[in-house]
């Protein structure tokens, strides 16, 4: 650069008005945004506080669905208009799981403090890949609290993830690597001398199939074990399968216990599984996404006795801690094995003795380098209510399931297909003389009419060849009157769909 060019460059730096004006995403007037934010909060309080007055779910009109097929906007829209559109379309047509009569798939019903936590987490904007800052310490504290709730030792580690599927994937990844007998991260699954075997009940959640496939082991690596009359993994069959696999050259690696099956809420005998895993030198992973937090309930903690002996546990704070979606947690007893399964230390993520990078790198315990601040919504709700209240709410849901089962028994032609172990009730409208195929048609129609009228939301499933309705009561807003209404509506709709 010659002297004349250098002079011109210095002149331009000293006269910023000659440059293109800078742009930002911040509003030109913060006061108007503050007014809109206050209105949004008022509307949010009304939306949650009056949830009971709305339908659980309602179909989206064609014109609303069409809005979500529009192309990406090229030009700006005033934020007030953007919010009006959100209020009229997105908020007006929810899935429904915050409603007291939503009992479809196994979901929590959220809480307003948690929603505020999500907002504040987004405002703070921290990345939870790690580092020394308050959000990272909050994350570690929440993981520690969850660890303590299930009785894991203080030396155990954990990581917050999106939900149960990823939490189980994390736990099974550590199990695979720890039990492979080789440096699997370096050599890969092709270097395995003996194919690995994982064992779970035939009621295991489908995310475990996805996990073993993702881990490169294939679906055949997950051996499904028959269940007993209570839909728990059959212990004798498990022992026989392990012995058989060893004899033909497989490497038994991991037993997956289920604390609350998705079909019926069955809880495997975790203490017995811990004994078998210890005898057979196997990793014990517990899928506790439904029921791990039974451990904090005064009346029902006994159901998950033995979970504290697991090598890894997956659980979901967005279920029985009612955190807004999404947040799951993978806990691992052996911190070293956990870190060894995921840690990579590139040159741009080196730790320091001081500064932001002097904190722990949380990304070394999972798949994500970038993570949102999901811990804050859990932290705030636990601080507000205390863990004892969440334990009582778990007991409340289980008592409500027992109440619903009693209603089913006392109102023929309703039929209870399984005795509820925790908070899932499987039943159906079953008039005499109907084939299984016809019973399925009747009950699917009842389920859809309940949804379409907005009265209640149930799902359906099939257990050992028998189709049924499924009510999963994971809802702190549910009352006994809601369950009475459900039964009366099922009976009314059943008589319409299948008149006698």
Secondary structure as GFF3:
##gff-version 3
##sequence-region A 1 500
A	DSSP	alpha_helix	3	13	.	.	.	ID=ss1
A	DSSP	three_ten_helix	16	18	.	.	.	ID=ss2
A	DSSP	alpha_helix	30	49	.	.	.	ID=ss3
A	DSSP	three_ten_helix	51	53	.	.	.	ID=ss4
A	DSSP	alpha_helix	62	67	.	.	.	ID=ss5
A	DSSP	alpha_helix	79	85	.	.	.	ID=ss6
A	DSSP	pi_helix	86	90	.	.	.	ID=ss7
A	DSSP	alpha_helix	112	124	.	.	.	ID=ss8
A	DSSP	alpha_helix	134	150	.	.	.	ID=ss9
A	DSSP	beta_strand	157	161	.	.	.	ID=ss10
A	DSSP	alpha_helix	164	179	.	.	.	ID=ss11
A	DSSP	alpha_helix	184	187	.	.	.	ID=ss12
A	DSSP	three_ten_helix	189	191	.	.	.	ID=ss13
A	DSSP	beta_strand	196	201	.	.	.	ID=ss14
A	DSSP	alpha_helix	207	214	.	.	.	ID=ss15
A	DSSP	three_ten_helix	219	221	.	.	.	ID=ss16
A	DSSP	beta_strand	222	225	.	.	.	ID=ss17
A	DSSP	alpha_helix	235	247	.	.	.	ID=ss18
A	DSSP	beta_strand	251	258	.	.	.	ID=ss19
A	DSSP	alpha_helix	270	280	.	.	.	ID=ss20
A	DSSP	beta_strand	283	287	.	.	.	ID=ss21
A	DSSP	three_ten_helix	292	296	.	.	.	ID=ss22
A	DSSP	three_ten_helix	301	304	.	.	.	ID=ss23
A	DSSP	three_ten_helix	307	309	.	.	.	ID=ss24
A	DSSP	beta_strand	312	315	.	.	.	ID=ss25
A	DSSP	beta_strand	328	332	.	.	.	ID=ss26
A	DSSP	alpha_helix	335	342	.	.	.	ID=ss27
A	DSSP	three_ten_helix	347	349	.	.	.	ID=ss28
A	DSSP	three_ten_helix	356	358	.	.	.	ID=ss29
A	DSSP	three_ten_helix	362	365	.	.	.	ID=ss30
A	DSSP	alpha_helix	375	385	.	.	.	ID=ss31
A	DSSP	alpha_helix	387	409	.	.	.	ID=ss32
A	DSSP	beta_strand	414	416	.	.	.	ID=ss33
A	DSSP	beta_strand	424	429	.	.	.	ID=ss34
A	DSSP	alpha_helix	436	453	.	.	.	ID=ss35
A	DSSP	beta_strand	459	463	.	.	.	ID=ss36
A	DSSP	beta_strand	466	472	.	.	.	ID=ss37
A	DSSP	alpha_helix	480	497	.	.	.	ID=ss38
###
